[in-house]
Amino acid sequence: MTQDQNPPNELNTPALCDACAGIQRNWRRAPGHAELMQGVNRKEPRRHGAVTVTRYVCERCAAVWDYENDKNNTHAGWSLLGHLDPAS
Ligand SMILES: [Zn+2]
C-alpha cells in the first residue's frame, strides 16, 4: 500500500491501533470495537435538549473516545479526544 498523503482533517495524535483507526467518526450508530472500555456517561446540552456522551478508552492503544448519542444529529457519534497520558 502506497499512501503519501494523510487524509485531510486528521488529528495530530499518536498512532491509533488498527481497531481504533477503523472507527467511523462523526457518524451516528457507527460501531466501536471490542477493546474499548466503557467509561462514564455525561450529559451535554444541545439546542434540542441534553444528549448522552459516553467516554471510552481503548485497552490496546489508550486512545480516548467520546460517543455522542444524539438522535437528532446523524453526524454526532465518535470523536477522538487524544490518548491517555500515562503520567496523569
Ligand atoms: Zn485503539
PDB file of the backbone (N, CA, C, O) and the ligand in Angstrom, with CONECT records:
HET     ZN  A 101       1
ATOM      1  N   MET A   1       0.848  -1.188   0.000  1.00  0.00           N
ATOM      2  CA  MET A   1       0.000   0.000   0.000  1.00  0.00           C
ATOM      3  C   MET A   1       0.880   1.233   0.000  1.00  0.00           C
ATOM      4  O   MET A   1       1.695   1.420   0.903  1.00  0.00           O
ATOM      5  N   THR A   2       0.722   2.061  -0.992  1.00  0.00           N
ATOM      6  CA  THR A   2       1.462   3.320  -1.004  1.00  0.00           C
ATOM      7  C   THR A   2       0.499   4.457  -0.730  1.00  0.00           C
ATOM      8  O   THR A   2      -0.497   4.643  -1.429  1.00  0.00           O
ATOM      9  N   GLN A   3       0.822   5.204   0.296  1.00  0.00           N
ATOM     10  CA  GLN A   3      -0.055   6.312   0.671  1.00  0.00           C
ATOM     11  C   GLN A   3       0.840   7.459   1.119  1.00  0.00           C
ATOM     12  O   GLN A   3       1.394   7.442   2.218  1.00  0.00           O
ATOM     13  N   ASP A   4       0.969   8.443   0.261  1.00  0.00           N
ATOM     14  CA  ASP A   4       1.874   9.547   0.556  1.00  0.00           C
ATOM     15  C   ASP A   4       1.194  10.655   1.337  1.00  0.00           C
ATOM     16  O   ASP A   4       1.846  11.404   2.066  1.00  0.00           O
ATOM     17  N   GLN A   5      -0.099  10.756   1.186  1.00  0.00           N
ATOM     18  CA  GLN A   5      -0.802  11.882   1.795  1.00  0.00           C
ATOM     19  C   GLN A   5      -1.644  11.427   2.960  1.00  0.00           C
ATOM     20  O   GLN A   5      -2.287  10.378   2.912  1.00  0.00           O
ATOM     21  N   ASN A   6      -1.634  12.230   4.009  1.00  0.00           N
ATOM     22  CA  ASN A   6      -2.574  11.984   5.084  1.00  0.00           C
ATOM     23  C   ASN A   6      -3.938  12.489   4.659  1.00  0.00           C
ATOM     24  O   ASN A   6      -4.048  13.458   3.908  1.00  0.00           O
ATOM     25  N   PRO A   7      -4.978  11.824   5.147  1.00  0.00           N
ATOM     26  CA  PRO A   7      -6.308  12.364   4.841  1.00  0.00           C
ATOM     27  C   PRO A   7      -6.476  13.738   5.469  1.00  0.00           C
ATOM     28  O   PRO A   7      -5.866  14.022   6.500  1.00  0.00           O
ATOM     29  N   PRO A   8      -7.283  14.585   4.873  1.00  0.00           N
ATOM     30  CA  PRO A   8      -7.495  15.912   5.442  1.00  0.00           C
ATOM     31  C   PRO A   8      -8.209  15.818   6.785  1.00  0.00           C
ATOM     32  O   PRO A   8      -8.890  14.835   7.077  1.00  0.00           O
ATOM     33  N   ASN A   9      -8.042  16.845   7.583  1.00  0.00           N
ATOM     34  CA  ASN A   9      -8.709  16.945   8.878  1.00  0.00           C
ATOM     35  C   ASN A   9      -8.277  15.864   9.855  1.00  0.00           C
ATOM     36  O   ASN A   9      -8.979  15.577  10.825  1.00  0.00           O
ATOM     37  N   GLU A  10      -7.157  15.284   9.605  1.00  0.00           N
ATOM     38  CA  GLU A  10      -6.695  14.264  10.529  1.00  0.00           C
ATOM     39  C   GLU A  10      -6.072  14.938  11.747  1.00  0.00           C
ATOM     40  O   GLU A  10      -5.285  15.877  11.626  1.00  0.00           O
ATOM     41  N   LEU A  11      -6.441  14.440  12.915  1.00  0.00           N
ATOM     42  CA  LEU A  11      -5.873  14.998  14.133  1.00  0.00           C
ATOM     43  C   LEU A  11      -4.408  14.610  14.248  1.00  0.00           C
ATOM     44  O   LEU A  11      -3.982  13.549  13.791  1.00  0.00           O
ATOM     45  N   ASN A  12      -3.677  15.475  14.855  1.00  0.00           N
ATOM     46  CA  ASN A  12      -2.274  15.189  15.088  1.00  0.00           C
ATOM     47  C   ASN A  12      -2.129  14.429  16.407  1.00  0.00           C
ATOM     48  O   ASN A  12      -1.892  15.021  17.460  1.00  0.00           O
ATOM     49  N   THR A  13      -2.276  13.123  16.326  1.00  0.00           N
ATOM     50  CA  THR A  13      -2.242  12.292  17.518  1.00  0.00           C
ATOM     51  C   THR A  13      -1.291  11.140  17.279  1.00  0.00           C
ATOM     52  O   THR A  13      -0.942  10.841  16.137  1.00  0.00           O
ATOM     53  N   PRO A  14      -0.875  10.497  18.348  1.00  0.00           N
ATOM     54  CA  PRO A  14      -0.077   9.281  18.174  1.00  0.00           C
ATOM     55  C   PRO A  14      -0.864   8.237  17.405  1.00  0.00           C
ATOM     56  O   PRO A  14      -2.074   8.363  17.219  1.00  0.00           O
ATOM     57  N   ALA A  15      -0.169   7.216  16.966  1.00  0.00           N
ATOM     58  CA  ALA A  15      -0.790   6.209  16.122  1.00  0.00           C
ATOM     59  C   ALA A  15      -1.911   5.498  16.858  1.00  0.00           C
ATOM     60  O   ALA A  15      -1.789   5.151  18.032  1.00  0.00           O
ATOM     61  N   LEU A  16      -2.977   5.296  16.159  1.00  0.00           N
ATOM     62  CA  LEU A  16      -4.086   4.504  16.677  1.00  0.00           C
ATOM     63  C   LEU A  16      -3.846   3.047  16.328  1.00  0.00           C
ATOM     64  O   LEU A  16      -3.190   2.736  15.333  1.00  0.00           O
ATOM     65  N   CYS A  17      -4.374   2.167  17.144  1.00  0.00           N
ATOM     66  CA  CYS A  17      -4.354   0.760  16.765  1.00  0.00           C
ATOM     67  C   CYS A  17      -5.303   0.559  15.578  1.00  0.00           C
ATOM     68  O   CYS A  17      -6.116   1.426  15.259  1.00  0.00           O
ATOM     69  N   ASP A  18      -5.179  -0.587  14.947  1.00  0.00           N
ATOM     70  CA  ASP A  18      -5.981  -0.842  13.748  1.00  0.00           C
ATOM     71  C   ASP A  18      -7.471  -0.727  14.032  1.00  0.00           C
ATOM     72  O   ASP A  18      -8.231  -0.189  13.227  1.00  0.00           O
ATOM     73  N   ALA A  19      -7.873  -1.237  15.183  1.00  0.00           N
ATOM     74  CA  ALA A  19      -9.302  -1.220  15.516  1.00  0.00           C
ATOM     75  C   ALA A  19      -9.798   0.212  15.679  1.00  0.00           C
ATOM     76  O   ALA A  19     -10.875   0.560  15.194  1.00  0.00           O
ATOM     77  N   CYS A  20      -9.008   1.047  16.365  1.00  0.00           N
ATOM     78  CA  CYS A  20      -9.412   2.444  16.533  1.00  0.00           C
ATOM     79  C   CYS A  20      -9.373   3.177  15.198  1.00  0.00           C
ATOM     80  O   CYS A  20     -10.245   3.996  14.907  1.00  0.00           O
ATOM     81  N   ALA A  21      -8.377   2.885  14.401  1.00  0.00           N
ATOM     82  CA  ALA A  21      -8.273   3.555  13.110  1.00  0.00           C
ATOM     83  C   ALA A  21      -9.470   3.243  12.228  1.00  0.00           C
ATOM     84  O   ALA A  21      -9.802   4.012  11.325  1.00  0.00           O
ATOM     85  N   GLY A  22     -10.116   2.116  12.490  1.00  0.00           N
ATOM     86  CA  GLY A  22     -11.252   1.718  11.688  1.00  0.00           C
ATOM     87  C   GLY A  22     -12.578   2.304  12.137  1.00  0.00           C
ATOM     88  O   GLY A  22     -13.594   2.119  11.467  1.00  0.00           O
ATOM     89  N   ILE A  23     -12.581   3.001  13.249  1.00  0.00           N
ATOM     90  CA  ILE A  23     -13.838   3.586  13.725  1.00  0.00           C
ATOM     91  C   ILE A  23     -14.241   4.732  12.823  1.00  0.00           C
ATOM     92  O   ILE A  23     -13.435   5.609  12.513  1.00  0.00           O
ATOM     93  N   GLN A  24     -15.496   4.717  12.406  1.00  0.00           N
ATOM     94  CA  GLN A  24     -16.002   5.797  11.573  1.00  0.00           C
ATOM     95  C   GLN A  24     -16.431   6.945  12.472  1.00  0.00           C
ATOM     96  O   GLN A  24     -17.323   6.798  13.307  1.00  0.00           O
ATOM     97  N   ARG A  25     -15.785   8.086  12.289  1.00  0.00           N
ATOM     98  CA  ARG A  25     -16.027   9.205  13.191  1.00  0.00           C
ATOM     99  C   ARG A  25     -17.204  10.034  12.732  1.00  0.00           C
ATOM    100  O   ARG A  25     -17.541  10.088  11.549  1.00  0.00           O
ATOM    101  N   ASN A  26     -17.814  10.676  13.707  1.00  0.00           N
ATOM    102  CA  ASN A  26     -18.880  11.639  13.434  1.00  0.00           C
ATOM    103  C   ASN A  26     -19.983  11.042  12.584  1.00  0.00           C
ATOM    104  O   ASN A  26     -20.522  11.673  11.675  1.00  0.00           O
ATOM    105  N   TRP A  27     -20.288   9.829  12.909  1.00  0.00           N
ATOM    106  CA  TRP A  27     -21.392   9.168  12.212  1.00  0.00           C
ATOM    107  C   TRP A  27     -22.192   8.396  13.236  1.00  0.00           C
ATOM    108  O   TRP A  27     -21.694   7.460  13.860  1.00  0.00           O
ATOM    109  N   ARG A  28     -23.434   8.799  13.400  1.00  0.00           N
ATOM    110  CA  ARG A  28     -24.272   8.196  14.418  1.00  0.00           C
ATOM    111  C   ARG A  28     -24.457   6.701  14.162  1.00  0.00           C
ATOM    112  O   ARG A  28     -24.679   6.269  13.031  1.00  0.00           O
ATOM    113  N   ARG A  29     -24.361   5.942  15.217  1.00  0.00           N
ATOM    114  CA  ARG A  29     -24.537   4.485  15.238  1.00  0.00           C
ATOM    115  C   ARG A  29     -23.407   3.734  14.570  1.00  0.00           C
ATOM    116  O   ARG A  29     -23.525   2.534  14.324  1.00  0.00           O
ATOM    117  N   ALA A  30     -22.313   4.417  14.273  1.00  0.00           N
ATOM    118  CA  ALA A  30     -21.137   3.670  13.833  1.00  0.00           C
ATOM    119  C   ALA A  30     -20.654   2.818  15.005  1.00  0.00           C
ATOM    120  O   ALA A  30     -20.657   3.281  16.146  1.00  0.00           O
ATOM    121  N   PRO A  31     -20.249   1.608  14.742  1.00  0.00           N
ATOM    122  CA  PRO A  31     -19.825   0.756  15.852  1.00  0.00           C
ATOM    123  C   PRO A  31     -18.436   1.127  16.373  1.00  0.00           C
ATOM    124  O   PRO A  31     -17.610   1.670  15.640  1.00  0.00           O
ATOM    125  N   GLY A  32     -18.199   0.835  17.617  1.00  0.00           N
ATOM    126  CA  GLY A  32     -16.856   0.952  18.176  1.00  0.00           C
ATOM    127  C   GLY A  32     -16.112  -0.352  17.932  1.00  0.00           C
ATOM    128  O   GLY A  32     -16.258  -0.960  16.871  1.00  0.00           O
ATOM    129  N   HIS A  33     -15.322  -0.784  18.895  1.00  0.00           N
ATOM    130  CA  HIS A  33     -14.685  -2.094  18.739  1.00  0.00           C
ATOM    131  C   HIS A  33     -14.557  -2.765  20.093  1.00  0.00           C
ATOM    132  O   HIS A  33     -14.807  -2.154  21.132  1.00  0.00           O
ATOM    133  N   ALA A  34     -14.163  -4.029  20.066  1.00  0.00           N
ATOM    134  CA  ALA A  34     -14.264  -4.867  21.267  1.00  0.00           C
ATOM    135  C   ALA A  34     -13.308  -4.457  22.371  1.00  0.00           C
ATOM    136  O   ALA A  34     -13.533  -4.804  23.531  1.00  0.00           O
ATOM    137  N   GLU A  35     -12.268  -3.741  22.053  1.00  0.00           N
ATOM    138  CA  GLU A  35     -11.281  -3.410  23.075  1.00  0.00           C
ATOM    139  C   GLU A  35     -11.489  -2.031  23.690  1.00  0.00           C
ATOM    140  O   GLU A  35     -10.647  -1.545  24.446  1.00  0.00           O
ATOM    141  N   LEU A  36     -12.599  -1.417  23.366  1.00  0.00           N
ATOM    142  CA  LEU A  36     -12.922  -0.151  24.022  1.00  0.00           C
ATOM    143  C   LEU A  36     -13.534  -0.426  25.384  1.00  0.00           C
ATOM    144  O   LEU A  36     -14.488  -1.194  25.509  1.00  0.00           O
ATOM    145  N   MET A  37     -12.976   0.204  26.392  1.00  0.00           N
ATOM    146  CA  MET A  37     -13.505   0.108  27.737  1.00  0.00           C
ATOM    147  C   MET A  37     -14.459   1.269  27.970  1.00  0.00           C
ATOM    148  O   MET A  37     -14.099   2.436  27.818  1.00  0.00           O
ATOM    149  N   GLN A  38     -15.674   0.922  28.341  1.00  0.00           N
ATOM    150  CA  GLN A  38     -16.649   1.986  28.556  1.00  0.00           C
ATOM    151  C   GLN A  38     -16.358   2.724  29.847  1.00  0.00           C
ATOM    152  O   GLN A  38     -16.094   2.115  30.884  1.00  0.00           O
ATOM    153  N   GLY A  39     -16.408   4.027  29.771  1.00  0.00           N
ATOM    154  CA  GLY A  39     -16.193   4.860  30.954  1.00  0.00           C
ATOM    155  C   GLY A  39     -17.479   5.517  31.400  1.00  0.00           C
ATOM    156  O   GLY A  39     -18.554   4.920  31.338  1.00  0.00           O
ATOM    157  N   VAL A  40     -17.360   6.731  31.844  1.00  0.00           N
ATOM    158  CA  VAL A  40     -18.513   7.409  32.421  1.00  0.00           C
ATOM    159  C   VAL A  40     -19.401   8.003  31.337  1.00  0.00           C
ATOM    160  O   VAL A  40     -18.953   8.313  30.233  1.00  0.00           O
ATOM    161  N   ASN A  41     -20.679   8.152  31.689  1.00  0.00           N
ATOM    162  CA  ASN A  41     -21.618   8.902  30.863  1.00  0.00           C
ATOM    163  C   ASN A  41     -21.713  10.320  31.388  1.00  0.00           C
ATOM    164  O   ASN A  41     -21.554  10.565  32.584  1.00  0.00           O
ATOM    165  N   ARG A  42     -21.970  11.234  30.501  1.00  0.00           N
ATOM    166  CA  ARG A  42     -22.293  12.579  30.961  1.00  0.00           C
ATOM    167  C   ARG A  42     -23.348  13.163  30.028  1.00  0.00           C
ATOM    168  O   ARG A  42     -23.577  12.661  28.927  1.00  0.00           O
ATOM    169  N   LYS A  43     -23.975  14.219  30.489  1.00  0.00           N
ATOM    170  CA  LYS A  43     -24.962  14.905  29.660  1.00  0.00           C
ATOM    171  C   LYS A  43     -24.342  16.161  29.081  1.00  0.00           C
ATOM    172  O   LYS A  43     -23.664  16.922  29.771  1.00  0.00           O
ATOM    173  N   GLU A  44     -24.591  16.355  27.804  1.00  0.00           N
ATOM    174  CA  GLU A  44     -24.122  17.583  27.160  1.00  0.00           C
ATOM    175  C   GLU A  44     -25.340  18.339  26.640  1.00  0.00           C
ATOM    176  O   GLU A  44     -26.223  17.745  26.022  1.00  0.00           O
ATOM    177  N   PRO A  45     -25.390  19.632  26.886  1.00  0.00           N
ATOM    178  CA  PRO A  45     -26.526  20.409  26.378  1.00  0.00           C
ATOM    179  C   PRO A  45     -26.416  20.610  24.863  1.00  0.00           C
ATOM    180  O   PRO A  45     -25.357  20.956  24.338  1.00  0.00           O
ATOM    181  N   ARG A  46     -27.520  20.388  24.191  1.00  0.00           N
ATOM    182  CA  ARG A  46     -27.629  20.683  22.765  1.00  0.00           C
ATOM    183  C   ARG A  46     -28.870  21.549  22.566  1.00  0.00           C
ATOM    184  O   ARG A  46     -29.682  21.713  23.477  1.00  0.00           O
ATOM    185  N   ARG A  47     -28.999  22.086  21.387  1.00  0.00           N
ATOM    186  CA  ARG A  47     -30.107  23.017  21.160  1.00  0.00           C
ATOM    187  C   ARG A  47     -31.461  22.409  21.469  1.00  0.00           C
ATOM    188  O   ARG A  47     -32.352  23.082  21.987  1.00  0.00           O
ATOM    189  N   HIS A  48     -31.606  21.150  21.153  1.00  0.00           N
ATOM    190  CA  HIS A  48     -32.909  20.492  21.337  1.00  0.00           C
ATOM    191  C   HIS A  48     -32.995  19.782  22.671  1.00  0.00           C
ATOM    192  O   HIS A  48     -33.996  19.125  22.955  1.00  0.00           O
ATOM    193  N   GLY A  49     -31.963  19.899  23.496  1.00  0.00           N
ATOM    194  CA  GLY A  49     -32.005  19.250  24.792  1.00  0.00           C
ATOM    195  C   GLY A  49     -30.710  18.529  25.087  1.00  0.00           C
ATOM    196  O   GLY A  49     -29.778  18.551  24.283  1.00  0.00           O
ATOM    197  N   ALA A  50     -30.656  17.893  26.236  1.00  0.00           N
ATOM    198  CA  ALA A  50     -29.432  17.215  26.650  1.00  0.00           C
ATOM    199  C   ALA A  50     -29.272  15.897  25.905  1.00  0.00           C
ATOM    200  O   ALA A  50     -30.249  15.194  25.647  1.00  0.00           O
ATOM    201  N   VAL A  51     -28.042  15.571  25.566  1.00  0.00           N
ATOM    202  CA  VAL A  51     -27.743  14.274  24.969  1.00  0.00           C
ATOM    203  C   VAL A  51     -26.707  13.581  25.853  1.00  0.00           C
ATOM    204  O   VAL A  51     -26.008  14.217  26.642  1.00  0.00           O
ATOM    205  N   THR A  52     -26.634  12.279  25.699  1.00  0.00           N
ATOM    206  CA  THR A  52     -25.693  11.500  26.498  1.00  0.00           C
ATOM    207  C   THR A  52     -24.408  11.278  25.715  1.00  0.00           C
ATOM    208  O   THR A  52     -24.424  10.861  24.557  1.00  0.00           O
ATOM    209  N   VAL A  53     -23.313  11.567  26.371  1.00  0.00           N
ATOM    210  CA  VAL A  53     -21.998  11.323  25.788  1.00  0.00           C
ATOM    211  C   VAL A  53     -21.285  10.309  26.672  1.00  0.00           C
ATOM    212  O   VAL A  53     -21.202  10.484  27.888  1.00  0.00           O
ATOM    213  N   THR A  54     -20.779   9.264  26.064  1.00  0.00           N
ATOM    214  CA  THR A  54     -20.107   8.212  26.813  1.00  0.00           C
ATOM    215  C   THR A  54     -18.622   8.214  26.477  1.00  0.00           C
ATOM    216  O   THR A  54     -18.231   8.277  25.312  1.00  0.00           O
ATOM    217  N   ARG A  55     -17.817   8.146  27.506  1.00  0.00           N
ATOM    218  CA  ARG A  55     -16.372   8.108  27.333  1.00  0.00           C
ATOM    219  C   ARG A  55     -15.898   6.667  27.188  1.00  0.00           C
ATOM    220  O   ARG A  55     -16.348   5.782  27.916  1.00  0.00           O
ATOM    221  N   TYR A  56     -14.999   6.440  26.255  1.00  0.00           N
ATOM    222  CA  TYR A  56     -14.394   5.125  26.090  1.00  0.00           C
ATOM    223  C   TYR A  56     -12.876   5.284  26.012  1.00  0.00           C
ATOM    224  O   TYR A  56     -12.365   6.292  25.525  1.00  0.00           O
ATOM    225  N   VAL A  57     -12.178   4.277  26.498  1.00  0.00           N
ATOM    226  CA  VAL A  57     -10.724   4.252  26.373  1.00  0.00           C
ATOM    227  C   VAL A  57     -10.329   2.908  25.773  1.00  0.00           C
ATOM    228  O   VAL A  57     -10.797   1.856  26.209  1.00  0.00           O
ATOM    229  N   CYS A  58      -9.472   2.961  24.778  1.00  0.00           N
ATOM    230  CA  CYS A  58      -9.024   1.734  24.117  1.00  0.00           C
ATOM    231  C   CYS A  58      -7.993   1.030  24.989  1.00  0.00           C
ATOM    232  O   CYS A  58      -7.037   1.646  25.459  1.00  0.00           O
ATOM    233  N   GLU A  59      -8.196  -0.260  25.198  1.00  0.00           N
ATOM    234  CA  GLU A  59      -7.246  -1.032  26.001  1.00  0.00           C
ATOM    235  C   GLU A  59      -5.967  -1.318  25.233  1.00  0.00           C
ATOM    236  O   GLU A  59      -4.944  -1.642  25.837  1.00  0.00           O
ATOM    237  N   ARG A  60      -6.006  -1.205  23.940  1.00  0.00           N
ATOM    238  CA  ARG A  60      -4.823  -1.541  23.160  1.00  0.00           C
ATOM    239  C   ARG A  60      -3.906  -0.339  22.957  1.00  0.00           C
ATOM    240  O   ARG A  60      -2.695  -0.434  23.158  1.00  0.00           O
ATOM    241  N   CYS A  61      -4.492   0.799  22.556  1.00  0.00           N
ATOM    242  CA  CYS A  61      -3.633   1.941  22.224  1.00  0.00           C
ATOM    243  C   CYS A  61      -3.885   3.156  23.105  1.00  0.00           C
ATOM    244  O   CYS A  61      -3.278   4.204  22.888  1.00  0.00           O
ATOM    245  N   ALA A  62      -4.765   3.040  24.092  1.00  0.00           N
ATOM    246  CA  ALA A  62      -5.038   4.107  25.065  1.00  0.00           C
ATOM    247  C   ALA A  62      -5.671   5.347  24.437  1.00  0.00           C
ATOM    248  O   ALA A  62      -5.628   6.433  25.015  1.00  0.00           O
ATOM    249  N   ALA A  63      -6.249   5.183  23.273  1.00  0.00           N
ATOM    250  CA  ALA A  63      -6.976   6.300  22.681  1.00  0.00           C
ATOM    251  C   ALA A  63      -8.227   6.589  23.508  1.00  0.00           C
ATOM    252  O   ALA A  63      -8.872   5.674  24.021  1.00  0.00           O
ATOM    253  N   VAL A  64      -8.555   7.856  23.625  1.00  0.00           N
ATOM    254  CA  VAL A  64      -9.737   8.274  24.384  1.00  0.00           C
ATOM    255  C   VAL A  64     -10.787   8.752  23.387  1.00  0.00           C
ATOM    256  O   VAL A  64     -10.539   9.643  22.575  1.00  0.00           O
ATOM    257  N   TRP A  65     -11.949   8.145  23.470  1.00  0.00           N
ATOM    258  CA  TRP A  65     -13.049   8.463  22.557  1.00  0.00           C
ATOM    259  C   TRP A  65     -14.260   8.942  23.341  1.00  0.00           C
ATOM    260  O   TRP A  65     -14.495   8.531  24.477  1.00  0.00           O
ATOM    261  N   ASP A  66     -15.008   9.805  22.714  1.00  0.00           N
ATOM    262  CA  ASP A  66     -16.346  10.122  23.186  1.00  0.00           C
ATOM    263  C   ASP A  66     -17.338   9.627  22.149  1.00  0.00           C
ATOM    264  O   ASP A  66     -17.128   9.772  20.945  1.00  0.00           O
ATOM    265  N   TYR A  67     -18.419   9.044  22.636  1.00  0.00           N
ATOM    266  CA  TYR A  67     -19.502   8.689  21.727  1.00  0.00           C
ATOM    267  C   TYR A  67     -20.733   9.482  22.118  1.00  0.00           C
ATOM    268  O   TYR A  67     -21.259   9.331  23.220  1.00  0.00           O
ATOM    269  N   GLU A  68     -21.183  10.319  21.217  1.00  0.00           N
ATOM    270  CA  GLU A  68     -22.351  11.149  21.480  1.00  0.00           C
ATOM    271  C   GLU A  68     -23.577  10.520  20.856  1.00  0.00           C
ATOM    272  O   GLU A  68     -23.646  10.318  19.644  1.00  0.00           O
ATOM    273  N   ASN A  69     -24.540  10.214  21.701  1.00  0.00           N
ATOM    274  CA  ASN A  69     -25.753   9.557  21.231  1.00  0.00           C
ATOM    275  C   ASN A  69     -26.859  10.603  21.095  1.00  0.00           C
ATOM    276  O   ASN A  69     -27.644  10.837  22.014  1.00  0.00           O
ATOM    277  N   ASP A  70     -26.890  11.214  19.930  1.00  0.00           N
ATOM    278  CA  ASP A  70     -27.839  12.303  19.680  1.00  0.00           C
ATOM    279  C   ASP A  70     -28.698  11.908  18.498  1.00  0.00           C
ATOM    280  O   ASP A  70     -28.255  11.929  17.349  1.00  0.00           O
ATOM    281  N   LYS A  71     -29.943  11.544  18.802  1.00  0.00           N
ATOM    282  CA  LYS A  71     -30.772  11.026  17.715  1.00  0.00           C
ATOM    283  C   LYS A  71     -31.215  12.108  16.746  1.00  0.00           C
ATOM    284  O   LYS A  71     -31.796  11.811  15.702  1.00  0.00           O
ATOM    285  N   ASN A  72     -30.944  13.361  17.085  1.00  0.00           N
ATOM    286  CA  ASN A  72     -31.284  14.453  16.178  1.00  0.00           C
ATOM    287  C   ASN A  72     -30.117  14.892  15.304  1.00  0.00           C
ATOM    288  O   ASN A  72     -30.241  15.831  14.518  1.00  0.00           O
ATOM    289  N   ASN A  73     -29.006  14.223  15.440  1.00  0.00           N
ATOM    290  CA  ASN A  73     -27.819  14.648  14.701  1.00  0.00           C
ATOM    291  C   ASN A  73     -27.097  13.416  14.165  1.00  0.00           C
ATOM    292  O   ASN A  73     -26.426  12.702  14.910  1.00  0.00           O
ATOM    293  N   THR A  74     -27.244  13.177  12.861  1.00  0.00           N
ATOM    294  CA  THR A  74     -26.621  11.989  12.296  1.00  0.00           C
ATOM    295  C   THR A  74     -25.101  12.103  12.260  1.00  0.00           C
ATOM    296  O   THR A  74     -24.405  11.117  12.016  1.00  0.00           O
ATOM    297  N   HIS A  75     -24.594  13.294  12.502  1.00  0.00           N
ATOM    298  CA  HIS A  75     -23.142  13.459  12.500  1.00  0.00           C
ATOM    299  C   HIS A  75     -22.564  13.515  13.909  1.00  0.00           C
ATOM    300  O   HIS A  75     -21.378  13.785  14.094  1.00  0.00           O
ATOM    301  N   ALA A  76     -23.398  13.260  14.880  1.00  0.00           N
ATOM    302  CA  ALA A  76     -22.852  13.016  16.218  1.00  0.00           C
ATOM    303  C   ALA A  76     -22.426  11.555  16.251  1.00  0.00           C
ATOM    304  O   ALA A  76     -22.968  10.731  15.514  1.00  0.00           O
ATOM    305  N   GLY A  77     -21.489  11.241  17.075  1.00  0.00           N
ATOM    306  CA  GLY A  77     -21.015   9.866  17.124  1.00  0.00           C
ATOM    307  C   GLY A  77     -19.650   9.855  17.768  1.00  0.00           C
ATOM    308  O   GLY A  77     -19.436  10.482  18.806  1.00  0.00           O
ATOM    309  N   TRP A  78     -18.730   9.145  17.152  1.00  0.00           N
ATOM    310  CA  TRP A  78     -17.397   9.005  17.724  1.00  0.00           C
ATOM    311  C   TRP A  78     -16.558  10.232  17.452  1.00  0.00           C
ATOM    312  O   TRP A  78     -16.511  10.743  16.333  1.00  0.00           O
ATOM    313  N   SER A  79     -15.900  10.693  18.493  1.00  0.00           N
ATOM    314  CA  SER A  79     -14.875  11.700  18.278  1.00  0.00           C
ATOM    315  C   SER A  79     -13.659  11.338  19.121  1.00  0.00           C
ATOM    316  O   SER A  79     -13.768  10.934  20.278  1.00  0.00           O
ATOM    317  N   LEU A  80     -12.522  11.495  18.507  1.00  0.00           N
ATOM    318  CA  LEU A  80     -11.269  11.134  19.163  1.00  0.00           C
ATOM    319  C   LEU A  80     -10.767  12.327  19.964  1.00  0.00           C
ATOM    320  O   LEU A  80     -10.598  13.422  19.428  1.00  0.00           O
ATOM    321  N   LEU A  81     -10.531  12.105  21.248  1.00  0.00           N
ATOM    322  CA  LEU A  81     -10.066  13.195  22.108  1.00  0.00           C
ATOM    323  C   LEU A  81      -8.552  13.219  22.219  1.00  0.00           C
ATOM    324  O   LEU A  81      -7.965  14.262  22.508  1.00  0.00           O
ATOM    325  N   GLY A  82      -7.923  12.089  21.994  1.00  0.00           N
ATOM    326  CA  GLY A  82      -6.475  12.026  22.134  1.00  0.00           C
ATOM    327  C   GLY A  82      -6.112  10.708  22.805  1.00  0.00           C
ATOM    328  O   GLY A  82      -6.850   9.726  22.721  1.00  0.00           O
ATOM    329  N   HIS A  83      -4.986  10.706  23.459  1.00  0.00           N
ATOM    330  CA  HIS A  83      -4.537   9.497  24.139  1.00  0.00           C
ATOM    331  C   HIS A  83      -4.361   9.775  25.624  1.00  0.00           C
ATOM    332  O   HIS A  83      -4.057  10.894  26.035  1.00  0.00           O
ATOM    333  N   LEU A  84      -4.557   8.745  26.404  1.00  0.00           N
ATOM    334  CA  LEU A  84      -4.320   8.878  27.838  1.00  0.00           C
ATOM    335  C   LEU A  84      -2.857   9.201  28.072  1.00  0.00           C
ATOM    336  O   LEU A  84      -1.961   8.642  27.440  1.00  0.00           O
ATOM    337  N   ASP A  85      -2.648  10.115  28.997  1.00  0.00           N
ATOM    338  CA  ASP A  85      -1.284  10.415  29.412  1.00  0.00           C
ATOM    339  C   ASP A  85      -0.938   9.490  30.574  1.00  0.00           C
ATOM    340  O   ASP A  85      -1.541   9.598  31.641  1.00  0.00           O
ATOM    341  N   PRO A  86       0.005   8.598  30.393  1.00  0.00           N
ATOM    342  CA  PRO A  86       0.282   7.639  31.462  1.00  0.00           C
ATOM    343  C   PRO A  86       0.783   8.300  32.735  1.00  0.00           C
ATOM    344  O   PRO A  86       0.733   7.685  33.800  1.00  0.00           O
ATOM    345  N   ALA A  87       1.259   9.518  32.657  1.00  0.00           N
ATOM    346  CA  ALA A  87       1.785  10.194  33.843  1.00  0.00           C
ATOM    347  C   ALA A  87       0.682  10.813  34.692  1.00  0.00           C
ATOM    348  O   ALA A  87       0.921  11.181  35.842  1.00  0.00           O
ATOM    349  N   SER A  88      -0.500  10.930  34.149  1.00  0.00           N
ATOM    350  CA  SER A  88      -1.537  11.615  34.914  1.00  0.00           C
ATOM    351  C   SER A  88      -2.499  10.626  35.562  1.00  0.00           C
ATOM    352  O   SER A  88      -3.437  11.036  36.246  1.00  0.00           O
TER     353      SER A  88
HETATM  354 ZN    ZN A 101      -7.071   1.575  19.970  1.00  0.00          ZN2+
END
